[in-house]
Amino acid sequence: MRLAHINLVARNADALAAFYVSVMKCHIFREPKTLSGEIVSKGNGLPNSEIRSIWLRFPGLEHPFLEIHEHSVTHHRNHPRVNEPGYGHLAFQVEDINSTLSSIIEAGGCQIGQITDFGTPETVYLIAYARDPEGNVLELEQTPYVR
């Protein structure tokens, strides 16, 4: 068994996919599609389901991939918090945490909390939390290096 993909339901799939391509360095895995019809509704249990579906590859990985869906009918919720039960965040290892945070903010996201060193006296290991433009939580981990 292996993890196949991770799904994010978006308010605007094209805009969210553009963020993950330009800022988080994902790549288009498959051309966007609209999924609809009886078979889609039967599978997800939503009558008259219509979904814009975009698949992205994470940097350097074949699997799992990121699947972004925009449903024609959505139920809005507040932004998820870091400590809510359920799926929490997507974590990315980055080379420059400050630069990545700046890019996230410039693209309409925001920073949560402060950059924190979870390393040892010999090895720096920086982490930071942020939100993508739709409010989904991201964790950034700067590649450890020796001081």
N, C-alpha and C positions, 0 to 999 in steps of 0.2 A: 504494500500500500504506500502511496505517496500523496502529498498535498498537491492538488491540481491547479487551483487558482484561488484568489481572494477577490471578493466582490465588494464594490462600493456603489451604493445607490446615490445618484447625483441629482441635483436640481437642474443642472445644465451639463450634460455628459461631454459635449464638445469642449466647453471651456475648462472643465475639470481635467479632461485628458490632455489638453494643451498645457496646463500647469505641470502635470506629471512628466510630460515630454520635455518641456523647456527648463524646468527648475530641478526636477528630481532625476533627470536623464534617462527616463524610460523610453522605450521604442515601440512604435506601432507593430503589433504582432499580426493583426488581421484587419482588413478594411472594415470600417464601421458598418453595422447591419441594423435593420429594423426587424425585430422578431414579433410576430403576431399570429393570430389564428387559433383554432381550436386546440391544436397540439400544445401551444405555449400556455394557454389558459388551463388546460388539463394538467400540465406539469407543475405549474406554480400555484394553482388553486385560485387564481384571480380571473373572474369573468371579463371577457373582452380585453384581455391583456395586450398591450402594445409596448415594446421596449426598444429603445435605442441602445445598442450594445457595442462597446469599444473594448478591444483587448490590447493590453500593453505588456511588453516584457520589461521586467525589472533589469537594471543595469547588470550585465554580466551573467544573467541567468536565463535558462530555457524554461524552467518550471520552479516554483509556481509562477503564474502570470497574474496581472491585475486586470480584472474585468470591471468596467464601469458601465452601469446601467442607468438609463433615464426612463422611467415609466411615464406613460401618458397620464396616469392618475397616481398622485403620490399623497402620502400623509406626512405633513411636516412635523418636525420635532425641534426642540431646542438643541443647541450645540452639545455634543456629548462631552462629559467631563472626564478627566483622567482617572478618577476613582469610581466610575459607574460600572456596575456589573455588565458583562457581555464583552464583545470584542472591543479591545482598548485602543490600539494604535498600530500603525505601520512603522517599522524601524528601518532606518537607512544608515549604513556606514558611509561616512563622508571624509574627505581629506581635509577640508577646511570648514569647520563648524560655523565660524563667523560669516564667511562668505555665503554659505548655504542659507543661513538664517536671513541674511540681507536679501538674497534672491527670493526667498519665500515671502518676505514682507513686501518687497517691490511688486510681486505678482498678486498681491491681495490677501495673503495669509497674515498670520501674526505669531509672535513668540509667546509661549506660556512659561512663566518662571524664569530662572536664570541658568546660564551655562554653568555646569557643575563638574568638578573633577572627581570621578569615582575610582581613580587610579591609586597607585602606591607612590611612596616617595621616589621610586626609581622610574616609574612608568606613568605618563599622563594618559588618562582615558576620560575624555570630555563627553558629556551628554547634555542635550537640551530638548525641550519639548516645544512644538509649534503646532499651528493649525494650517491646513490647506485653505484655499479661498472659500470652500464650502463648510469649513469648521471641523473637518475630520482631524483627529489628533495624529501627529507624526512625532517619532522620537529620532533624534539625530545622534549618532555615535561617531566621534572622531577617532579615526584609526590610531590605536595606541602607538606611542613611540617612546624611546628611552631618553630620559633627561641627560 
